[in-house]
């Protein structure tokens, strides 16, 4: 750990020494030649003025550079904080912080720790609440299904039951998303859960659940599934796939097109979803992964889907790319690394 004072002293010591030596040399020269003073006092005075001006300018430049170098640790700390993602609450590195900044960094780390603890408490609360709501909501849906069958011949009752069933389904979906969001939290994810997964088969299973949803909007739901193996958690990957497909269908217009692909790229497995929606502005492409961020309030949803996708991708060491589609719309691609040699290959049943 260094000190800003020491840094400044190192930069100023040599220039100050040079100024003193120059002054001493000038005094010695004048003392050794008294005739020169009587002969040309004006020239000597002019020379001294220019010398003092030059030395003052030199000192100003040196002090400016010394201050800039002394403040480099503060600038670096500022840049590191600005470069962090919104959910990065890890402590700042104090190993190379100057003594003068150490108390500031300690105070910031304490604040980050408090915020992190509050965030964990909030995530635990959401997970517990979602878990507690799942059972009664599932029972309520079962009762509504029984009522629907019993009153199938009564149009008014059947319409009311259909509305209640739709609302219950939305509540169940939001509850499941809250639970997934808590489970996918990168800080809590355990890498030991990763196994070799047949991504193309997982996508094939997931697509079947969206055929009816796509049919209601007359959307052409196509797929291109090549054998693709990745390291992943079976259940979290299923949530990632479901959220991206559901998002594409929701934002695509009537009669649109959604294409789902799993490919074996040169650097690893690739899962992509291409929609025919309105597209996403470049300035919005980072913001859409924030929680509760929605681009169109007229589209049903809670703004958690892409936040879940982002967290699950982080858990798997994957990257997300957002690009404009050729014929309009957006392409979401998740790039997975190759499976690690010797990793557990048992596939979940």
N, C-alpha and C positions, 0 to 999 in steps of 0.2 A: 504494500500500500504506500503510495507516494503522496506528496503534498503539493498543492498549487503554488505555495510560497517558494518551495524548492525549485519548481519548474521556472518560475519567474526569475529567481536569483541566478540560475544557470544561464538564462538568456541575457540578463543585464550585466553580469559580472565582467565579461570581456569588453563590451563597449565602454563601460565606465572606466575600466583600466586603460583603454586606449585614449580616452579623453584626458585622463590624468597624465599619462605619458606625453601626450601632445603638448599640454600646458607646461609641463616641466621642461620639455625640450625647447619650447619657445622662450621661457624665462632664462634658461641657460644660454641660449643664443644671444639674447639681448644683454645679459649681464657680461658676457665675454666680449662684447663689441660696443663700448660706450660711444664711440665715434659715430656709429650708425644712427643712434638715436638723435644726436644733434644734426646729423646730415639730412635725414629724411623721416621726420616724425609723422608727417601726414601719410606716407606710404605704409609705415608700420601700423598706424592706427587703422587705416583701411583694411590692411591684412588681418588684423585682429578681429575686426567686425565681421569680415567674411568667414574667418575661421570659426568664430562663435556661432554664426548663423548656420554654417555647415554642420557643426557638431550638434547644434540644437535640432536640426532636421534629422540627422542620423539617429539621435536619441529618440525622437518622436516615432520614427519608423521602427526602431528596435522595440520600444515599449508597446507599440501597436501589435507587432508580431508576437511579442512575449505574452501579451494578454490573450491574443487569439489562441496561442498554443496552450496557455494555462487553462483556458475554458473548453478545450477539446473534450475532456471527459464529460462535461455537462452537455455539450452538443451531442455526443455519442449516446448518452443516456436518453436525451430527448428523442433522437432518431429511433432508438430501440423501442421506446414506448409508442411512438406514432406508427411503427411498422407492425405492431402486434394486432392480432385479430380481436374482435370484440369480446370473445369469450376466453381470451388468454389472461388468466389471473395469477400466473406463476410469479415467484419472487424475482426481483432484480439481482443480477450477479454483483456481489460486493467485493470480489477478489481484487479488482484493479481500480477501485474507486478511490480518489484522493481523500485525505483525512478530512478536509473541509466539507466534502459532500457526503461523507459516511452517515452523519445523523439524518440527513435528508432522505437518503436511500433506505435507511432503517425505518423511518416513519412511513415512507411509501409502501415498503414491504408489509408493515403491520396493517396498513389500510387494505392492501390487496388480500391479505390473509383473512381479514374480517369480512370483506366482500365475498371471498371464496367460500367461507363458512356459511354465510347467508344464502349463497346460491345453492350450496349442497343441501341446506335445510329446505329450501324451496323445492328442489328436485325431489327430495325424499317425500315431501308432503304431496306433491303431484302424483308420484308413483303410488303411494299408499292410497290416496283418494281414488285414483283410477282403478286400482286393484279392488277396492271395496265396492265400486260402482258396477263392475263387470257382472257380478253374480245377480244382483237384483234386476239389472237391465236385461240380461239374458232370460230370466224368468218372466219378465214383463213381455218380452217379445214372444215367448212361447204362449202366454195367455192370449195375446192379440191374435196369434195364428189360430188358436182354438176358436176364438170369437168370430174370426173371419169365415171359418168353415161352417160355424153354426148359423150365421146370419147371411150366408151367401145369397139367399133368395130375397133379401131386403135391401134394395138399392141404397136407401139413405144410411142405414146402419153400415153397410159394406163400404160406402164412401168415407164415413167417419173413421171406421177402423183402418182403412188404407192410409188416411192422413196420420193417424196415431202411429201406425207401423213405420211410415216414412220418417217421422220425427224421432222415433226410437232408434231406427237404424243410424240416423245422423249422430245421435247421442252416443251410441255404441262405437261408431267410427272415431269420434273425437276422444272418447275414453281410451280406446286402443292406441291412438296416436300419442296421447299424453304418457301412457305406459311405455310405449316404444321410445319416446324422447328421453325418458329417464334411464331406460336400459342402455341406450346408445350413447350416453354421455361419455366422451372420450376419456375423461379422468377416471371413470369407473370400469372401463372395458378391460377385460382380461385376455391377453393375447393367447393364453392356453386354450381358449375356446375355438380358435381357428382350426379348421379342417379343410382338406381338399374337397371342393364342391363342384359338381357338374352344373355349371352356370346355365347352359342351354336347356337342360331338363327343368331347372328351377323356373326359368322364364316361361317355358312351355306350360308348366302347371299353373303359373300365375295368370297367364293370358286368358285361360278358360273362364276365370271369374269376371272378366271385363267384356265378354262377348255381348251379353245382354245390355250393358250400359252403353256400349258403342252402337248397338242396333237401335236403341231408342233415339239416337241422334243421327241415324243413318250414316255413321262413320265407317269408312273402310279400314278395318283393323287388320293389318298385315304383319308378317314377321319373317325374319331371315335368321335362322338359328343354326350356327355351326358349332361343332363340338368344342367346348371351351371349359377349361378347368381353372379354378382360382382358389386361393386360400381364403376361407371365409366362415362366418357363423351363419348356418343355414337359415335360422329364423330372422336375423337382422337383414340378411340379403333379400329375403322374401319381402320384408317391409320396404326396403329400398326400391325393389322392382315395382311393387304395388303402387307406391307413392308416385313414381315417375310416370307410370302408365295412366294412373288415375288423373294426374295433373294434365297430361297431354289430351286426354279425352274431354276433360272439363273445359279447357281453353280452346279446343278446336270447334269450328262452327258446324252447323248442320250440313251434312253431306261432305264433311272434311275427310282427312286421311291421317292415320297414325301408323307408323311403321316401327316395330320393335326388333332389335337385332342383338345377337351375341356373336362376337367374332374373336378369332385367335390372332391378335396383333403381333408385331415383331418384338414388342416389349412386355407383352402380357395379354390377359383377357380384356375384352372391351364389351361393355353393355351400353347400348344407345337407344334412345327413343326420339323419333322425329315426328313432330306434329305439324298441322297446317293452321295454327292459331295466328294471332296478331303479331307475333314476334316480340322480342325484348330489346330495348335500347341498350347500347353498350354501357351507358352510365348506370343502368339498373341491374346489370348482370351480377354484380357482387352483392347488392342489397337484397336480392330475392331470396338469399339463403338465410337471412335474419329471421328470427322467430316472429310470427304474427305479421310478417310483411306480405302484403297482397297488392298485385298490380291492377286488379279489376274487382271492385267491390260487388259488381253485379253477378259474379261467378261464385257459386256456393263453395264454402271452404272456411278453414280457420287459420290459414297462414302458417301451419306447422309442417306441412309435407316436405318442402325443400330443406327446411332446417333439419329434419330427421335424416334426409338423404345426405346432407353435408356431414353430420356426425357419424353416420354409418360408414361413409367413405373414409373418413379420418381413421376410424377404428381398423379399417382394412388396409391402410396405407395406400389408398387409391386417390386419384386426382379426378376432378370434375371439370369438364369442358362445356361451355355454352357457346354455340355457334348458330348463325342464321342458316335456315334450310334453303336449299336451292330454289324451290318453288314457293318460298314464303314460309313463315313459321319459325320454329326453333328446333335445334338438335341438342339434346342433353346426352353427353357421353361420360361414362365412368370408366376410367382406365385403371385396371388392377395389375399389380406386379405378378410375375410368374410364381407358381407354387414353389415353396422351398424344398430342395431335395432332402429326403428323409423325414418330411413332415408327416403327421398322422393322416392316413388316407381313408379312414373309415367314414363312410357317408351316412348321414342321419337317415333313419328309416322313416 
